[in-house]
Amino acid sequence: MSERVPFEKYDGAGNDFVVVAAESPVPDRAAFARAYCDRETGVRDEDASRVGADGVLFLCLDGDSAPPRVTMTQFQPDGSTAAMCGNGVRCVAAWAADRAEATAFDIVTPAGIRHATVDGDRIAVEMGEPRFGPDAVPLAGETPLVDQPLAELDGTPAAGLAVTAVNTGVPHAVVFVDAVNEVDIDAVAPPIRHATVFPEGANVTFASLGMDGFDQRTFERGVEGETRACGTGAVAIAAAANRLGRLPVAADADGWIQVTLPGGDLAVAVPEEAPARLRGPALERFEGTLPAAPESDRIADDSDESTLEGCRNGEVEE
């Protein structure tokens, strides 16, 4: 039986994450993520209402910085790492707010530092400026991909769909459709996700106009399936819509646009020549301990809350 490590389960508008202090003695973080994110055999609470997770966040809090700084390393369900996750960053801020007497935090990610502010369970984060350049996405070609069909998708369920490529911390292929709920996402998204124009792959985000903004569904790279929410995808929709002149008039006076996902609602703002912003709920669902080296027993065991200080490994892994 391996050593057990404390964890907490957080939820950000439907994106759920296992949160572990970076100092925890986890010998193989990729294996840890593959085991406990599994939607059939992964981490669960007593009710087993939702098994597994969309990722594992290894966090290191520096409470002496002003504002407090958290280093975030995210492992995906397939064991790969992700440079950025908007809802993950918001969950990080909620986690940090429980440990530091502050409402503003700098979250260090491989995609850059993201500033987050906490107002109860509503958390807003600066997401950086969306980038459409082929080197930034990245793309295999030398020109941006904006509202264009891909010839290589001919003969696939994604044939004829117009794609806009944008990096909002991770690459997204945004596709505007009449109704997102009518998309067979498991059939349509993979050909786009693996298209050769995306040398590093891409998240595939579908959007349609909704009652108060946009409706969204996202097929995430690294999860290799649909997730209930995707913050970088919500920002990608707003950025692509802004570039194409499709922003809805439903935006409020501060430029916030509602994006509705299967897991809940997010708000996005994409001001000109300024960082995009993402706002929505994030909260802890439950806590427990897990074997540091996962074996056959992958079910969480509820335990008393543990507050971990310091970091064994506070560096961002890429």
C-alpha positions in Angstrom: 0.0 0.0 0.0 1.5 3.3 -1.1 1.6 6.5 0.9 -1.6 8.5 0.8 -1.8 12.2 -0.2 -4.6 14.7 0.7 -6.6 16.1 -2.2 -9.6 18.3 -2.8 -12.1 18.2 -5.6 -13.0 21.5 -7.2 -15.6 22.4 -9.8 -15.5 25.4 -12.1 -18.8 25.8 -14.0 -18.8 22.1 -14.8 -15.0 21.6 -15.2 -13.9 19.4 -12.3 -10.3 19.0 -11.0 -8.4 17.0 -8.4 -6.3 19.5 -6.5 -3.1 18.4 -4.8 -0.3 20.4 -3.1 2.9 20.4 -5.2 4.9 19.1 -2.3 2.9 15.9 -2.1 5.1 12.8 -2.7 3.5 11.7 -6.0 6.2 9.7 -7.8 4.5 9.7 -11.3 2.2 12.6 -11.9 1.1 11.4 -15.3 0.1 8.0 -13.9 -1.7 9.7 -11.0 -3.8 11.8 -13.4 -4.6 8.9 -15.7 -5.8 6.8 -12.8 -7.9 9.4 -10.8 -9.3 11.3 -13.8 -10.8 8.1 -15.3 -14.6 8.6 -15.6 -15.3 5.0 -14.7 -12.8 4.1 -12.0 -11.4 7.4 -10.9 -11.8 9.6 -7.8 -15.4 9.8 -6.4 -17.3 11.0 -3.4 -19.5 8.9 -1.3 -22.5 9.5 -3.6 -20.4 8.7 -6.7 -22.4 11.4 -8.4 -19.5 12.2 -10.7 -16.6 9.9 -11.1 -13.1 11.1 -12.3 -12.1 14.6 -13.3 -11.0 16.8 -16.2 -7.5 17.1 -14.8 -5.2 17.2 -11.8 -3.8 20.5 -10.6 -0.6 20.4 -8.6 -0.3 23.7 -6.8 2.3 25.7 -4.9 1.2 28.8 -2.9 3.7 31.6 -2.1 1.7 33.6 0.5 4.5 36.0 1.0 4.3 37.6 -2.4 2.1 40.6 -3.1 -0.4 39.5 -4.3 0.0 35.9 -3.3 1.3 33.8 -6.1 0.3 30.2 -7.0 2.3 28.0 -9.4 -0.1 25.7 -11.3 0.9 22.5 -13.1 -1.9 20.7 -14.8 -2.0 17.1 -15.9 -4.7 15.9 -18.3 -6.6 12.6 -18.1 -4.3 11.1 -20.8 -1.2 12.0 -18.7 -0.1 15.0 -20.8 0.3 18.5 -19.5 -1.7 21.6 -20.4 -0.3 25.1 -20.6 -3.5 26.8 -19.5 -7.0 26.2 -18.4 -9.3 29.1 -17.7 -11.7 27.2 -15.3 -8.7 25.5 -13.8 -7.1 28.9 -13.0 -10.4 30.0 -11.4 -10.4 26.9 -9.2 -6.8 27.6 -8.2 -7.9 31.1 -7.1 -10.7 29.6 -5.0 -8.2 27.1 -3.4 -5.7 29.9 -2.7 -8.4 32.1 -1.1 -9.1 29.4 1.4 -5.4 29.5 2.5 -4.4 33.2 2.2 -6.1 36.3 3.5 -6.4 37.8 0.0 -8.9 38.2 -2.8 -6.4 38.8 -5.6 -3.8 36.3 -6.8 -1.2 35.8 -9.6 -1.5 32.3 -11.0 1.8 31.1 -12.7 1.1 28.8 -15.7 3.3 27.7 -18.7 1.2 30.1 -20.8 2.1 33.1 -18.6 0.9 34.7 -15.3 -2.8 35.1 -15.0 -4.3 37.6 -12.5 -7.4 36.4 -10.6 -9.8 38.1 -8.3 -12.2 36.3 -5.9 -15.6 37.6 -4.9 -17.3 34.8 -2.9 -17.7 31.9 -5.3 -17.5 34.2 -8.3 -14.0 34.3 -9.7 -12.7 36.4 -12.6 -9.4 35.9 -14.3 -7.4 37.8 -16.9 -6.8 35.4 -19.8 -4.2 37.2 -21.9 -4.8 38.5 -25.4 -6.2 36.0 -27.9 -3.7 35.3 -30.7 -4.6 34.3 -34.3 -1.1 34.3 -35.8 0.1 30.9 -37.3 3.1 30.8 -35.0 1.1 31.5 -31.9 -1.7 29.0 -32.5 0.4 27.2 -33.9 -0.6 26.4 -37.5 1.2 24.4 -40.1 0.7 27.2 -42.7 1.9 30.8 -42.9 -1.4 32.6 -42.7 -4.1 32.8 -40.0 -7.0 30.4 -40.3 -10.2 32.5 -40.1 -13.6 31.2 -40.9 -12.3 28.8 -43.6 -13.2 25.1 -44.4 -10.3 22.7 -44.5 -9.9 20.6 -47.6 -8.4 17.8 -45.6 -11.7 17.3 -43.9 -13.5 16.4 -47.1 -15.0 12.9 -46.7 -15.2 13.3 -42.9 -18.2 14.3 -40.7 -16.5 17.7 -40.4 -16.5 18.4 -44.1 -17.5 21.9 -45.1 -17.4 23.4 -41.7 -15.7 26.8 -41.4 -12.9 26.8 -38.8 -11.3 29.8 -37.0 -8.0 29.0 -35.2 -7.1 31.0 -32.1 -4.8 30.5 -29.1 -6.3 31.6 -25.7 -3.6 29.9 -23.7 -4.1 26.7 -25.6 -5.1 26.2 -29.3 -8.7 26.2 -30.2 -10.5 25.5 -33.5 -13.7 27.4 -33.3 -16.7 26.4 -35.4 -19.9 28.4 -35.5 -23.0 26.3 -36.2 -26.8 26.9 -36.1 -27.3 24.8 -33.0 -24.6 23.2 -30.9 -26.9 20.6 -29.4 -27.4 19.1 -32.8 -23.7 18.5 -33.4 -22.6 14.9 -33.1 -19.5 16.0 -31.3 -17.8 12.6 -31.0 -17.9 12.2 -34.8 -17.4 15.8 -36.0 -14.7 17.0 -33.6 -11.9 14.4 -33.9 -11.1 15.0 -37.6 -10.7 18.7 -36.7 -8.7 18.0 -33.5 -6.2 15.9 -35.5 -6.1 17.9 -38.7 -2.6 18.4 -40.0 -3.0 22.2 -40.0 -2.7 21.9 -36.2 0.8 20.4 -35.7 0.2 20.2 -31.9 -3.5 19.3 -32.2 -6.3 21.6 -31.1 -9.3 21.8 -28.8 -12.5 21.9 -30.9 -15.1 24.4 -29.8 -18.6 24.7 -31.3 -20.7 27.8 -30.8 -24.1 29.0 -31.7 -26.1 32.1 -30.8 -28.2 31.5 -27.7 -30.8 33.5 -25.8 -28.4 35.7 -24.0 -25.1 35.2 -25.8 -23.5 32.0 -27.1 -24.1 28.3 -26.5 -20.9 26.3 -26.3 -19.7 22.7 -26.5 -16.0 21.7 -26.5 -14.1 18.6 -27.4 -10.9 18.9 -25.4 -7.4 17.8 -26.4 -5.9 15.6 -23.7 -9.3 14.7 -22.4 -10.1 13.3 -25.9 -13.8 13.9 -25.4 -16.4 16.5 -24.6 -16.1 18.4 -21.2 -19.0 20.1 -19.4 -17.2 23.4 -19.5 -14.1 25.0 -21.1 -13.0 28.5 -20.1 -10.3 28.9 -22.8 -13.0 27.7 -25.2 -15.5 30.4 -24.0 -12.8 33.0 -24.6 -12.0 31.6 -28.0 -15.6 31.9 -29.0 -15.8 35.5 -28.0 -12.5 36.3 -29.6 -13.4 34.6 -32.9 -16.8 36.3 -32.9 -15.2 39.7 -32.3 -12.8 39.1 -35.2 -15.7 38.0 -37.5 -18.1 40.8 -36.4 -20.5 38.3 -34.8 -20.5 39.5 -31.2 -24.1 39.6 -29.9 -25.8 42.8 -28.8 -26.5 41.1 -25.5 -23.1 42.2 -24.1 -23.5 44.4 -21.0 -22.1 47.9 -20.4 -18.8 46.4 -19.3 -18.5 44.2 -22.4 -19.4 40.9 -20.6 -21.0 38.3 -22.9 -22.7 35.2 -21.5 -21.6 31.8 -22.7 -23.8 28.8 -21.8 -22.1 25.4 -21.5 -23.5 22.0 -20.4 -22.1 22.6 -16.9 -23.3 26.2 -16.4 -22.8 29.8 -17.5 -19.6 31.8 -17.9 -19.1 35.4 -18.7 -16.4 36.6 -21.2 -15.1 40.0 -22.2 -12.7 40.6 -25.1 -11.7 44.3 -25.0 -9.6 45.6 -27.9 -5.9 45.5 -27.3 -6.3 44.3 -23.7 -6.4 40.9 -22.0 -9.6 38.9 -22.3 -11.4 38.2 -19.1 -13.3 35.2 -17.9 -15.8 35.1 -14.9 -17.8 32.4 -13.3 -18.3 30.1 -10.2 -15.6 27.9 -8.7 -16.0 25.9 -5.5 -14.8 22.9 -3.5 -17.0 19.8 -3.8 -15.3 17.4 -1.4 -11.9 16.3 -0.1 -10.1 13.1 1.0 -6.8 11.2 0.5 -5.6 9.1 -2.4 -2.7 6.6 -2.8 0.3 8.5 -4.2 1.1 5.6 -6.5 -2.3 4.5 -7.8 -2.9 0.7 -8.0 -6.2 -1.1 -8.3 -8.0 0.9 -5.6 -8.7 4.3 -7.2 -11.6 5.4 -5.0 -11.1 8.4 -2.7 -11.3 7.9 1.0 -12.9 10.9 2.8 -10.7 12.3 5.6 -10.2 15.4 7.7 -9.1 18.5 5.8 -5.3 18.9 5.6 -3.6 22.2 4.9 -0.3 21.8 3.2 2.3 24.5 3.3 5.5 24.9 1.3 6.4 23.1 -2.0 8.4 20.1 -2.8 8.3 21.1 -6.5 7.1 24.6 -7.1 8.3 24.8 -10.7 6.0 24.7 -13.7 6.3 21.4 -15.6 5.9 21.6 -19.3 
